[in-house]
Amino acid sequence: MIGLIFGDTDFPKEILKTIKKRKIKYLIVDLSKSKKFKKDKKSYAVSIGQFGKIINILKKNKCKKVLFAGKVNKPNFSKLKLDLKGIYYIPRIIKASKLGDAAILKEIIKILAQNKIRTENSLKFNPELSLKKGNFSKIKPNKQDQLDIKKAIKTLNNLGQYNFSQGVVVRNKKIVFIEGKGGTKKMLEKSRSKKLRNHGVLVKLPKKKQDIRLDLPTVGLKTFKQSKIAGLKGIVVKSKQHVFLDKSKCINFANKNKMFISVK
């Protein structure tokens, strides 16, 4: 039995498909905003502050392992539902939240470990959702693109492990926009160019010293469509440290729109 601690984005759906296909026993702790897994009979909709309930659900079902997938946003602590263990642990969560959304999940992992529940890598059941080094499109980055990529990687590496950002847009060696709390969609909306088309790159990398068991940079067809609207030429991710959804659709879209997909 594995406990699936799910937030938002489409990544959890891919994991669930694989789990069901392989007939692995599971339960879902649904932390998503819309409680998107409520129709699943094995799903438990809980608040991030209900640690007693979460731990009891896992222990009652003899879950000694859990897997995190999907984005868990910083909650409104003043409106958070708390149980007794939630009251006990919440100061740690509030402290962690000041370092970003990923820090909240890291703290939850520590709390689970203290209760003898181990966290698995989020790609454990879906390694095919992460690409190896190479180019996955007909178009390859040219010299200008490589300079933009180099600038983007250097920028992200200099931001530090506690920054919110996993993404940056660079055009002509100039930083256009760094991902903030609004996420990739907001960044790409702010990066649109009326003059330059098929120019510039989106680079998404894990933060320094990031726990790759959770909150991996994710790209999918929506990312490519938004990047195209923003006038970008390509997307770059780090080998085996990302989640790549809709792979074949993304490659087809990139080829059709003369965009590149590069994995470093």
DOLUM-997572 format. One record per residue: residue number from 1; residue in one letter; x, y, z of N, C-alpha, C, CB in turn. Coordinates in pm, whole numbers. Glycine has a CB too. Layout:
N
[pt NUM "a" [X Y Z] [X Y Z] [X Y Z] [X Y Z]] ...
END
This chain:
264
[pt 1 "m" [85 -120 0] [0 0 0] [88 125 0] [-95 1 123]] [pt 2 "i" [58 214 -92] [131 341 -96] [31 457 -82] [213 355 -227]] [pt 3 "g" [71 558 -7] [-11 677 8] [29 780 -96] [2 735 151]] [pt 4 "l" [-67 824 -175] [-42 922 -280] [-89 1059 -231] [-115 884 -413]] [pt 5 "i" [5 1146 -200] [-29 1279 -150] [-29 1374 -269] [71 1326 -38]] [pt 6 "f" [-150 1406 -314] [-166 1478 -440] [-208 1623 -421] [-268 1408 -525]] [pt 7 "g" [-145 1710 -502] [-184 1850 -510] [-240 1877 -649] [-64 1944 -480]] [pt 8 "d" [-222 2000 -696] [-273 2038 -828] [-172 2006 -938] [-308 2188 -829]] [pt 9 "t" [-206 2036 -1063] [-137 2004 -1190] [-181 1866 -1238] [18 2010 -1172]] [pt 10 "d" [-140 1830 -1360] [-184 1704 -1422] [-93 1585 -1388] [-189 1720 -1571]] [pt 11 "f" [20 1611 -1326] [114 1504 -1293] [50 1393 -1208] [234 1562 -1219]] [pt 12 "p" [-25 1427 -1101] [-88 1320 -1021] [-176 1225 -1103] [-171 1383 -913]] [pt 13 "k" [-245 1279 -1204] [-332 1193 -1287] [-251 1087 -1359] [-410 1278 -1389]] [pt 14 "e" [-132 1123 -1406] [-46 1029 -1476] [1 918 -1382] [76 1101 -1537]] [pt 15 "i" [36 957 -1260] [80 858 -1160] [-34 762 -1129] [128 928 -1031]] [pt 16 "l" [-153 818 -1109] [-269 736 -1074] [-302 635 -1184] [-390 824 -1047]] [pt 17 "k" [-290 677 -1309] [-313 585 -1422] [-220 465 -1413] [-291 658 -1557]] [pt 18 "t" [-92 492 -1388] [9 386 -1379] [-17 295 -1260] [149 445 -1369]] [pt 19 "i" [-49 354 -1147] [-76 277 -1024] [-192 180 -1047] [-109 372 -906]] [pt 20 "k" [-299 231 -1111] [-416 147 -1138] [-384 37 -1240] [-533 233 -1188]] [pt 21 "k" [-308 73 -1341] [-271 -23 -1446] [-189 -137 -1387] [-191 48 -1557]] [pt 22 "r" [-100 -104 -1294] [-13 -204 -1232] [-78 -273 -1112] [117 -140 -1189]] [pt 23 "k" [-202 -232 -1083] [-281 -292 -974] [-209 -285 -839] [-313 -436 -1007]] [pt 24 "i" [-148 -168 -815] [-81 -144 -687] [-184 -88 -589] [41 -45 -703]] [pt 25 "k" [-184 -138 -468] [-277 -89 -366] [-236 54 -328] [-277 -183 -240]] [pt 26 "y" [-337 141 -319] [-307 281 -292] [-421 348 -216] [-281 356 -421]] [pt 27 "l" [-391 464 -162] [-494 556 -114] [-445 696 -150] [-521 541 41]] [pt 28 "i" [-538 789 -159] [-503 927 -197] [-533 1022 -81] [-582 971 -324]] [pt 29 "v" [-435 1102 -47] [-456 1216 43] [-464 1338 -48] [-339 1230 153]] [pt 30 "d" [-585 1388 -65] [-611 1494 -164] [-594 1633 -103] [-754 1479 -222]] [pt 31 "l" [-482 1698 -140] [-454 1833 -92] [-481 1938 -200] [-310 1844 -45]] [pt 32 "s" [-538 1896 -314] [-563 1988 -424] [-672 2089 -385] [-605 1912 -551]] [pt 33 "k" [-666 2206 -447] [-762 2313 -415] [-905 2271 -444] [-729 2438 -494]] [pt 34 "s" [-926 2208 -559] [-1061 2172 -603] [-1104 2033 -559] [-1070 2181 -753]] [pt 35 "k" [-1016 1965 -481] [-1041 1826 -439] [-1078 1741 -561] [-1156 1820 -332]] [pt 36 "k" [-987 1742 -659] [-1012 1681 -789] [-1022 1528 -787] [-903 1721 -884]] [pt 37 "f" [-983 1465 -675] [-988 1318 -668] [-1104 1267 -582] [-857 1264 -613]] [pt 38 "k" [-1200 1356 -556] [-1310 1321 -465] [-1397 1205 -515] [-1398 1442 -443]] [pt 39 "k" [-1396 1179 -647] [-1477 1070 -702] [-1413 933 -680] [-1499 1091 -851]] [pt 40 "d" [-1284 932 -649] [-1214 806 -622] [-1250 758 -481] [-1059 823 -638]] [pt 41 "k" [-1297 636 -470] [-1341 581 -342] [-1227 568 -241] [-1405 446 -362]] [pt 42 "k" [-1104 568 -291] [-987 554 -203] [-923 689 -172] [-884 461 -267]] [pt 43 "s" [-997 796 -196] [-944 930 -176] [-998 993 -48] [-978 1019 -296]] [pt 44 "y" [-910 1063 23] [-946 1134 145] [-915 1282 125] [-870 1076 270]] [pt 45 "a" [-1018 1366 128] [-1000 1510 113] [-968 1569 250] [-1126 1577 52]] [pt 46 "v" [-849 1627 264] [-808 1682 393] [-744 1820 374] [-709 1587 464]] [pt 47 "s" [-733 1889 485] [-663 2017 488] [-517 1991 523] [-729 2116 590]] [pt 48 "i" [-430 2078 476] [-287 2062 505] [-258 2074 654] [-205 2166 427]] [pt 49 "g" [-352 2131 730] [-334 2146 874] [-385 2029 956] [-403 2270 920]] [pt 50 "q" [-446 1930 890] [-503 1816 963] [-402 1699 968] [-635 1769 895]] [pt 51 "f" [-290 1725 1036] [-184 1624 1040] [-225 1497 1113] [-60 1681 1105]] [pt 52 "g" [-305 1515 1216] [-352 1397 1290] [-433 1307 1199] [-437 1440 1412]] [pt 53 "k" [-521 1366 1122] [-606 1291 1029] [-521 1224 919] [-712 1384 966]] [pt 54 "i" [-426 1300 864] [-341 1246 758] [-262 1126 808] [-245 1354 704]] [pt 55 "i" [-198 1142 923] [-114 1034 979] [-201 914 1017] [-36 1084 1103]] [pt 56 "n" [-319 940 1074] [-410 830 1111] [-458 752 989] [-531 884 1188]] [pt 57 "i" [-490 823 880] [-533 758 756] [-422 666 705] [-569 864 647]] [pt 58 "l" [-299 717 703] [-187 639 653] [-159 517 741] [-61 726 644]] [pt 59 "k" [-159 537 872] [-129 426 964] [-241 322 968] [-104 480 1105]] [pt 60 "k" [-365 369 963] [-480 279 963] [-476 185 842] [-611 360 963]] [pt 61 "n" [-428 238 729] [-420 159 606] [-283 94 585] [-451 248 488]] [pt 62 "k" [-201 98 693] [-67 36 691] [21 88 579] [-81 -115 679]] [pt 63 "c" [13 219 558] [97 286 458] [228 329 524] [23 410 396]] [pt 64 "k" [335 265 486] [466 303 539] [545 388 438] [547 179 576]] [pt 65 "k" [486 402 318] [550 481 213] [448 577 151] [610 389 104]] [pt 66 "v" [496 696 117] [410 792 48] [485 850 -71] [364 905 144]] [pt 67 "l" [409 909 -160] [465 974 -279] [392 1106 -299] [452 882 -406]] [pt 68 "f" [467 1213 -317] [408 1345 -340] [406 1377 -490] [487 1453 -263]] [pt 69 "a" [298 1435 -536] [292 1482 -675] [192 1597 -685] [253 1366 -772]] [pt 70 "g" [226 1694 -769] [137 1809 -786] [176 1923 -693] [-7 1768 -761]] [pt 71 "k" [129 2038 -727] [164 2160 -653] [72 2181 -533] [157 2283 -745]] [pt 72 "v" [133 2205 -419] [57 2241 -299] [90 2386 -267] [91 2146 -176]] [pt 73 "n" [-9 2472 -283] [13 2615 -261] [14 2650 -113] [-93 2696 -334]] [pt 74 "k" [81 2759 -84] [85 2810 53] [-58 2839 99] [174 2938 63]] [pt 75 "p" [-102 2780 210] [-240 2801 254] [-258 2935 324] [-284 2688 347]] [pt 76 "n" [-384 2975 339] [-417 3090 422] [-426 3039 566] [-553 3160 376]] [pt 77 "f" [-322 3062 644] [-311 3002 776] [-422 3045 872] [-178 3036 836]] [pt 78 "s" [-477 3165 851] [-583 3213 940] [-714 3138 918] [-606 3363 919]] [pt 79 "k" [-731 3076 798] [-854 3003 767] [-834 2851 766] [-907 3048 632]] [pt 80 "l" [-715 2808 805] [-680 2667 795] [-751 2584 901] [-530 2650 808]] [pt 81 "k" [-807 2469 858] [-866 2374 953] [-754 2298 1022] [-964 2275 882]] [pt 82 "l" [-754 2300 1155] [-648 2233 1230] [-706 2128 1324] [-567 2335 1310]] [pt 83 "d" [-637 2014 1333] [-670 1919 1439] [-560 1933 1545] [-681 1770 1384]] [pt 84 "l" [-560 1847 1647] [-464 1862 1758] [-319 1855 1711] [-489 1755 1862]] [pt 85 "k" [-290 1758 1624] [-153 1747 1574] [-121 1864 1481] [-131 1613 1500]] [pt 86 "g" [-223 1913 1414] [-206 2030 1328] [-163 2151 1410] [-334 2060 1252]] [pt 87 "i" [-228 2169 1526] [-192 2280 1617] [-47 2266 1663] [-288 2284 1740]] [pt 88 "y" [-7 2141 1688] [129 2112 1735] [233 2141 1626] [140 1965 1780]] [pt 89 "y" [201 2101 1502] [299 2112 1393] [293 2243 1315] [279 1998 1298]] [pt 90 "i" [183 2316 1324] [163 2432 1236] [272 2540 1249] [30 2494 1264]] [pt 91 "p" [328 2565 1368] [436 2665 1373] [553 2630 1281] [487 2679 1516]] [pt 92 "r" [582 2501 1267] [689 2457 1177] [653 2483 1031] [718 2306 1198]] [pt 93 "i" [526 2461 998] [479 2483 860] [481 2633 826] [336 2426 842]] [pt 94 "i" [437 2716 920] [437 2861 898] [580 2912 876] [371 2935 1017]] [pt 95 "k" [672 2862 958] [813 2900 944] [867 2857 807] [897 2836 1058]] [pt 96 "a" [833 2734 767] [881 2681 638] [821 2758 521] [845 2532 626]] [pt 97 "s" [695 2802 536] [625 2870 425] [694 2999 382] [482 2900 466]] [pt 98 "k" [770 3058 473] [843 3182 440] [954 3155 340] [901 3245 568]] [pt 99 "l" [992 3029 324] [1098 2991 230] [1043 2939 98] [1187 2886 293]] [pt 100 "g" [908 2939 83] [849 2895 -43] [760 2773 -28] [956 2867 -143]] [pt 101 "d" [681 2747 -133] [586 2634 -131] [657 2500 -113] [505 2632 -260]] [pt 102 "a" [772 2483 -179] [844 2356 -171] [891 2329 -28] [965 2356 -266]] [pt 103 "a" [922 2436 46] [968 2421 185] [857 2365 274] [1017 2556 240]] [pt 104 "i" [730 2397 239] [616 2342 314] [615 2190 300] [482 2403 263]] [pt 105 "l" [631 2142 176] [631 1998 152] [750 1930 219] [632 1969 1]] [pt 106 "k" [864 1996 218] [983 1941 284] [957 1920 432] [1104 2035 265]] [pt 107 "e" [890 2017 493] [861 2007 636] [761 1894 663] [807 2141 689]] [pt 108 "i" [663 1877 572] [567 1767 586] [641 1633 578] [457 1776 477]] [pt 109 "i" [739 1623 487] [819 1500 474] [890 1469 607] [923 1515 360]] [pt 110 "k" [944 1573 671] [1012 1553 800] [915 1504 906] [1078 1685 846]] [pt 111 "i" [795 1563 906] [692 1522 1003] [652 1377 981] [568 1614 994]] [pt 112 "l" [633 1339 854] [598 1200 823] [710 1104 864] [567 1184 673]] [pt 113 "a" [835 1144 840] [950 1061 876] [956 1038 1026] [1081 1125 827]] [pt 114 "q" [919 1141 1102] [915 1127 1249] [807 1030 1293] [892 1264 1314]] [pt 115 "n" [710 1007 1204] [604 910 1230] [627 778 1155] [467 970 1191]] [pt 116 "k" [755 756 1115] [799 632 1050] [730 606 916] [775 514 1142]] [pt 117 "i" [707 715 842] [649 704 707] [750 764 609] [508 779 697]] [pt 118 "r" [795 682 515] [901 721 422] [845 781 293] [990 601 389]] [pt 119 "t" [914 879 239] [871 943 114] [953 892 -4] [884 1096 124]] [pt 120 "e" [882 847 -107] [947 795 -229] [966 906 -332] [863 680 -290]] [pt 121 "n" [1052 883 -429] [1071 976 -540] [941 986 -620] [1188 930 -632]] [pt 122 "s" [904 1108 -659] [777 1128 -730] [772 1060 -866] [751 1275 -747]] [pt 123 "l" [890 1026 -922] [895 958 -1053] [912 806 -1039] [1010 1016 -1136]] [pt 124 "k" [897 755 -920] [918 612 -894] [840 522 -991] [878 579 -752]] [pt 125 "f" [714 555 -1015] [629 471 -1100] [621 521 -1244] [489 464 -1042]] [pt 126 "n" [675 640 -1270] [666 699 -1404] [800 756 -1452] [561 809 -1406]] [pt 127 "p" [905 675 -1456] [1035 727 -1501] [1033 776 -1646] [1141 620 -1487]] [pt 128 "e" [935 726 -1723] [925 767 -1864] [884 913 -1880] [825 678 -1936]] [pt 129 "l" [841 976 -1771] [801 1117 -1777] [919 1212 -1759] [696 1145 -1671]] [pt 130 "s" [1039 1155 -1757] [1159 1237 -1747] [1253 1201 -1862] [1228 1218 -1610]] [pt 131 "l" [1303 1300 -1934] [1386 1276 -2052] [1535 1276 -2018] [1356 1380 -2158]] [pt 132 "k" [1611 1199 -2097] [1757 1198 -2084] [1816 1316 -2162] [1818 1062 -2135]] [pt 133 "k" [1947 1338 -2147] [2014 1448 -2217] [1998 1436 -2368] [2162 1452 -2180]] [pt 134 "g" [1983 1549 -2434] [1975 1548 -2580] [1875 1649 -2634] [1939 1411 -2629]] [pt 135 "n" [1858 1649 -2765] [1759 1735 -2831] [1645 1646 -2880] [1823 1815 -2950]] [pt 136 "f" [1521 1691 -2859] [1405 1607 -2890] [1315 1672 -2995] [1325 1580 -2764]] [pt 137 "s" [1374 1756 -3077] [1299 1823 -3183] [1387 1832 -3308] [1251 1965 -3139]] [pt 138 "k" [1323 1859 -3420] [1398 1874 -3545] [1490 1997 -3540] [1301 1886 -3665]] [pt 139 "i" [1437 2104 -3481] [1515 2227 -3465] [1606 2213 -3344] [1422 2351 -3451]] [pt 140 "k" [1731 2255 -3358] [1826 2253 -3248] [1868 2396 -3213] [1950 2167 -3284]] [pt 141 "p" [1907 2419 -3088] [1949 2556 -3051] [2070 2602 -3130] [1981 2561 -2901]] [pt 142 "n" [2062 2726 -3184] [2177 2782 -3256] [2267 2855 -3156] [2130 2878 -3370]] [pt 143 "k" [2368 2927 -3206] [2465 2994 -3118] [2398 3096 -3026] [2572 3063 -3201]] [pt 144 "q" [2305 3174 -3083] [2233 3274 -3002] [2148 3207 -2895] [2145 3363 -3092]] [pt 145 "d" [2082 3098 -2933] [2001 3024 -2837] [2087 2970 -2723] [1927 2908 -2907]] [pt 146 "q" [2206 2919 -2757] [2297 2864 -2656] [2341 2972 -2557] [2419 2801 -2723]] [pt 147 "l" [2362 3093 -2607] [2399 3204 -2518] [2285 3239 -2424] [2439 3328 -2601]] [pt 148 "d" [2161 3235 -2477] [2043 3260 -2394] [2027 3151 -2288] [1915 3268 -2481]] [pt 149 "i" [2048 3027 -2329] [2037 2913 -2236] [2141 2926 -2124] [2056 2778 -2311]] [pt 150 "k" [2264 2958 -2163] [2373 2974 -2065] [2339 3083 -1964] [2506 3009 -2137]] [pt 151 "k" [2286 3195 -2013] [2247 3306 -1926] [2135 3264 -1831] [2201 3428 -2011]] [pt 152 "a" [2038 3190 -1882] [1924 3145 -1801] [1969 3049 -1690] [1818 3076 -1890]] [pt 153 "i" [2054 2954 -1725] [2102 2856 -1626] [2181 2927 -1516] [2190 2748 -1694]] [pt 154 "k" [2268 3019 -1556] [2348 3094 -1459] [2257 3175 -1365] [2447 3189 -1532]] [pt 155 "t" [2153 3235 -1422] [2058 3315 -1343] [1989 3229 -1238] [1953 3381 -1434]] [pt 156 "l" [1936 3114 -1280] [1865 3025 -1187] [1959 2971 -1080] [1800 2909 -1263]] [pt 157 "n" [2081 2937 -1118] [2178 2884 -1021] [2218 2988 -917] [2301 2833 -1093]] [pt 158 "n" [2209 3115 -954] [2247 3222 -862] [2134 3267 -769] [2296 3341 -941]] [pt 159 "l" [2015 3215 -792] [1900 3260 -713] [1898 3203 -572] [1773 3222 -783]] [pt 160 "g" [1961 3087 -553] [1965 3027 -419] [1854 2927 -397] [1955 3135 -314]] [pt 161 "q" [1877 2837 -301] [1786 2724 -279] [1651 2764 -223] [1851 2626 -187]] [pt 162 "y" [1639 2882 -160] [1513 2919 -96] [1426 3011 -181] [1541 2984 35]] [pt 163 "n" [1471 3037 -304] [1391 3119 -393] [1272 3037 -446] [1477 3173 -509]] [pt 164 "f" [1165 3107 -486] [1047 3039 -540] [1069 2988 -682] [927 3134 -537]] [pt 165 "s" [1167 3045 -750] [1178 3027 -895] [1240 2896 -940] [1255 3137 -952]] [pt 166 "q" [1174 2835 -1039] [1229 2720 -1109] [1241 2751 -1258] [1140 2594 -1087]] [pt 167 "g" [1202 2871 -1297] [1201 2904 -1439] [1242 3048 -1466] [1065 2880 -1496]] [pt 168 "v" [1298 3068 -1586] [1334 3203 -1629] [1322 3210 -1782] [1479 3241 -1582]] [pt 169 "v" [1282 3327 -1832] [1279 3352 -1976] [1392 3449 -2010] [1139 3409 -2021]] [pt 170 "v" [1473 3410 -2108] [1584 3495 -2154] [1572 3516 -2304] [1722 3432 -2118]] [pt 171 "r" [1593 3640 -2346] [1587 3675 -2489] [1703 3769 -2520] [1448 3741 -2527]] [pt 172 "n" [1786 3733 -2620] [1903 3815 -2655] [1994 3839 -2535] [1858 3949 -2714]] [pt 173 "k" [2017 3733 -2458] [2105 3736 -2339] [2054 3828 -2229] [2245 3780 -2381]] [pt 174 "k" [1928 3871 -2239] [1869 3957 -2136] [1758 3882 -2064] [1816 4089 -2199]] [pt 175 "i" [1756 3896 -1932] [1651 3833 -1853] [1520 3907 -1878] [1687 3832 -1700]] [pt 176 "v" [1420 3835 -1928] [1289 3895 -1956] [1201 3886 -1832] [1220 3825 -2077]] [pt 177 "f" [1198 3767 -1772] [1113 3747 -1654] [1159 3624 -1577] [964 3733 -1695]] [pt 178 "i" [1158 3636 -1445] [1191 3524 -1357] [1062 3476 -1291] [1298 3564 -1249]] [pt 179 "e" [1043 3346 -1289] [920 3289 -1233] [901 3330 -1087] [923 3136 -1243]] [pt 180 "g" [779 3373 -1056] [745 3411 -919] [637 3319 -865] [698 3557 -914]] [pt 181 "k" [565 3367 -767] [460 3286 -704] [346 3257 -800] [407 3357 -579]] [pt 182 "g" [334 3337 -905] [227 3316 -1004] [251 3197 -1094] [211 3438 -1089]] [pt 183 "g" [374 3141 -1090] [405 3021 -1167] [444 3049 -1311] [288 2929 -1165]] [pt 184 "t" [459 2940 -1387] [507 2947 -1526] [411 3022 -1617] [530 2807 -1580]] [pt 185 "k" [282 2998 -1600] [182 3063 -1686] [192 3215 -1677] [40 3017 -1646]] [pt 186 "k" [199 3266 -1556] [209 3410 -1534] [339 3465 -1593] [202 3443 -1384]] [pt 187 "m" [448 3390 -1573] [578 3432 -1627] [573 3445 -1779] [687 3334 -1586]] [pt 188 "l" [513 3346 -1845] [506 3347 -1991] [414 3457 -2043] [458 3212 -2043]] [pt 189 "e" [307 3485 -1970] [218 3596 -2008] [293 3729 -2003] [94 3602 -1916]] [pt 190 "k" [378 3744 -1902] [456 3867 -1885] [573 3876 -1983] [507 3876 -1742]] [pt 191 "s" [605 3763 -2046] [722 3758 -2135] [688 3776 -2283] [793 3626 -2118]] [pt 192 "r" [562 3802 -2313] [520 3815 -2453] [587 3934 -2522] [369 3828 -2462]] [pt 193 "s" [630 3910 -2646] [693 4016 -2725] [611 4043 -2851] [839 3977 -2764]] [pt 194 "k" [579 4170 -2875] [504 4207 -2995] [595 4212 -3118] [434 4343 -2976]] [pt 195 "k" [723 4242 -3094] [817 4258 -3204] [889 4129 -3240] [919 4364 -3169]] [pt 196 "l" [940 4056 -3140] [1022 3938 -3164] [941 3810 -3157] [1136 3933 -3064]] [pt 197 "r" [944 3732 -3264] [874 3604 -3268] [978 3493 -3287] [767 3602 -3381]] [pt 198 "n" [952 3378 -3225] [1043 3264 -3237] [1185 3304 -3193] [1046 3211 -3383]] [pt 199 "h" [1187 3371 -3077] [1312 3427 -3027] [1312 3417 -2874] [1329 3575 -3073]] [pt 200 "g" [1419 3360 -2816] [1429 3349 -2671] [1396 3210 -2620] [1338 3450 -2607]] [pt 201 "v" [1429 3186 -2492] [1412 3052 -2435] [1345 3056 -2298] [1546 2982 -2424]] [pt 202 "l" [1275 2947 -2268] [1227 2921 -2133] [1313 2808 -2077] [1072 2883 -2131]] [pt 203 "v" [1378 2834 -1964] [1457 2730 -1898] [1396 2700 -1762] [1607 2774 -1884]] [pt 204 "k" [1371 2572 -1736] [1314 2530 -1608] [1409 2430 -1542] [1172 2467 -1627]] [pt 205 "l" [1456 2464 -1423] [1549 2379 -1349] [1505 2365 -1204] [1693 2436 -1356]] [pt 206 "p" [1541 2254 -1140] [1514 2245 -996] [1600 2346 -921] [1541 2102 -943]] [pt 207 "k" [1552 2388 -806] [1630 2482 -725] [1755 2413 -669] [1543 2540 -611]] [pt 208 "k" [1853 2492 -629] [1974 2437 -569] [1938 2355 -445] [2074 2550 -533]] [pt 209 "k" [2001 2239 -432] [1980 2150 -317] [1833 2110 -301] [2028 2217 -189]] [pt 210 "q" [1759 2114 -412] [1618 2076 -404] [1601 1928 -377] [1545 2113 -533]] [pt 211 "d" [1505 1895 -295] [1469 1755 -271] [1392 1708 -394] [1384 1738 -138]] [pt 212 "i" [1455 1624 -477] [1392 1586 -604] [1282 1481 -587] [1497 1533 -699]] [pt 213 "r" [1250 1449 -462] [1135 1362 -438] [1004 1438 -457] [1141 1302 -295]] [pt 214 "l" [1014 1569 -467] [891 1649 -480] [916 1778 -555] [833 1680 -343]] [pt 215 "d" [806 1835 -603] [806 1968 -668] [907 1981 -781] [832 2074 -565]] [pt 216 "l" [914 1880 -867] [1004 1889 -982] [946 1986 -1086] [1026 1748 -1046]] [pt 217 "p" [1033 2058 -1157] [984 2144 -1265] [904 2061 -1366] [1102 2216 -1336]] [pt 218 "t" [787 2112 -1403] [698 2038 -1492] [669 2117 -1618] [567 2003 -1420]] [pt 219 "v" [675 2049 -1733] [634 2110 -1859] [538 2015 -1930] [758 2141 -1950]] [pt 220 "g" [451 2073 -2010] [355 1993 -2086] [308 2073 -2207] [234 1952 -1998]] [pt 221 "l" [205 2025 -2272] [156 2090 -2394] [114 2235 -2368] [39 2011 -2452]] [pt 222 "k" [52 2260 -2253] [11 2397 -2218] [133 2489 -2214] [-62 2400 -2081]] [pt 223 "t" [244 2437 -2159] [367 2516 -2150] [417 2555 -2289] [476 2437 -2073]] [pt 224 "f" [411 2458 -2382] [458 2484 -2518] [368 2585 -2590] [465 2354 -2598]] [pt 225 "k" [238 2571 -2571] [145 2664 -2635] [163 2806 -2581] [0 2618 -2614]] [pt 226 "q" [181 2815 -2449] [202 2947 -2386] [336 3007 -2429] [196 2935 -2233]] [pt 227 "s" [438 2921 -2445] [570 2968 -2489] [565 3019 -2632] [674 2855 -2478]] [pt 228 "k" [485 2950 -2715] [467 2992 -2855] [400 3129 -2861] [384 2888 -2933]] [pt 229 "i" [297 3147 -2780] [226 3277 -2774] [321 3387 -2726] [102 3268 -2681]] [pt 230 "a" [412 3350 -2635] [509 3447 -2583] [618 3480 -2684] [572 3393 -2455]] [pt 231 "g" [621 3404 -2795] [720 3430 -2900] [853 3362 -2879] [742 3575 -2912]] [pt 232 "l" [855 3259 -2792] [981 3191 -2762] [1013 3082 -2863] [976 3131 -2622]] [pt 233 "k" [1141 3050 -2871] [1188 2953 -2970] [1206 2812 -2911] [1319 3000 -3030]] [pt 234 "g" [1227 2804 -2779] [1252 2671 -2724] [1238 2661 -2573] [1388 2626 -2763]] [pt 235 "i" [1238 2535 -2527] [1227 2505 -2384] [1341 2413 -2345] [1089 2439 -2351]] [pt 236 "v" [1400 2442 -2228] [1513 2363 -2178] [1483 2314 -2037] [1645 2448 -2179]] [pt 237 "v" [1510 2185 -2012] [1496 2127 -1879] [1622 2048 -1845] [1369 2035 -1870]] [pt 238 "k" [1632 2007 -1719] [1749 1930 -1676] [1719 1781 -1677] [1795 1974 -1536]] [pt 239 "s" [1812 1703 -1729] [1796 1558 -1742] [1757 1492 -1609] [1924 1496 -1795]] [pt 240 "k" [1650 1412 -1615] [1601 1330 -1503] [1559 1411 -1379] [1708 1232 -1464]] [pt 241 "q" [1550 1543 -1396] [1507 1626 -1283] [1393 1717 -1325] [1625 1709 -1230]] [pt 242 "h" [1296 1656 -1393] [1179 1730 -1440] [1066 1630 -1465] [1212 1812 -1569]] [pt 243 "v" [948 1683 -1485] [833 1602 -1527] [789 1654 -1663] [715 1609 -1421]] [pt 244 "f" [785 1564 -1762] [751 1602 -1899] [621 1533 -1937] [866 1564 -2000]] [pt 245 "l" [512 1609 -1937] [380 1555 -1969] [350 1568 -2119] [271 1627 -1886]] [pt 246 "d" [263 1481 -2169] [220 1488 -2311] [339 1489 -2407] [134 1615 -2334]] [pt 247 "k" [435 1402 -2383] [563 1404 -2455] [548 1408 -2608] [645 1284 -2417]] [pt 248 "s" [476 1312 -2663] [463 1304 -2809] [391 1427 -2865] [388 1177 -2850]] [pt 249 "k" [288 1474 -2795] [215 1594 -2839] [305 1717 -2837] [91 1617 -2751]] [pt 250 "c" [390 1724 -2733] [482 1839 -2721] [584 1839 -2834] [553 1836 -2585]] [pt 251 "i" [639 1721 -2864] [739 1709 -2971] [677 1746 -3105] [797 1566 -2977]] [pt 252 "n" [556 1697 -3131] [485 1730 -3256] [458 1880 -3266] [351 1653 -3265]] [pt 253 "f" [416 1939 -3154] [388 2082 -3151] [515 2162 -3176] [326 2122 -3015]] [pt 254 "a" [625 2121 -3112] [753 2190 -3129] [799 2183 -3274] [861 2129 -3036]] [pt 255 "n" [791 2066 -3334] [834 2049 -3473] [749 2132 -3569] [828 1901 -3514]] [pt 256 "k" [619 2132 -3545] [526 2206 -3630] [550 2357 -3622] [381 2175 -3591]] [pt 257 "n" [591 2403 -3504] [608 2547 -3482] [755 2591 -3478] [542 2586 -3352]] [pt 258 "k" [843 2502 -3526] [987 2532 -3536] [1044 2577 -3402] [1010 2641 -3641]] [pt 259 "m" [1010 2501 -3298] [1063 2524 -3164] [1158 2409 -3129] [948 2537 -3058]] [pt 260 "f" [1247 2433 -3034] [1337 2325 -2992] [1306 2279 -2850] [1482 2371 -3002]] [pt 261 "i" [1339 2153 -2824] [1330 2094 -2691] [1470 2043 -2657] [1221 1978 -2684]] [pt 262 "s" [1531 2102 -2557] [1667 2064 -2520] [1673 2020 -2375] [1764 2182 -2544]] [pt 263 "v" [1739 1905 -2352] [1755 1852 -2216] [1903 1852 -2183] [1694 1707 -2204]] [pt 264 "k" [1938 1924 -2077] [2079 1940 -2038] [2122 1838 -1933] [2103 2081 -1986]] 
END
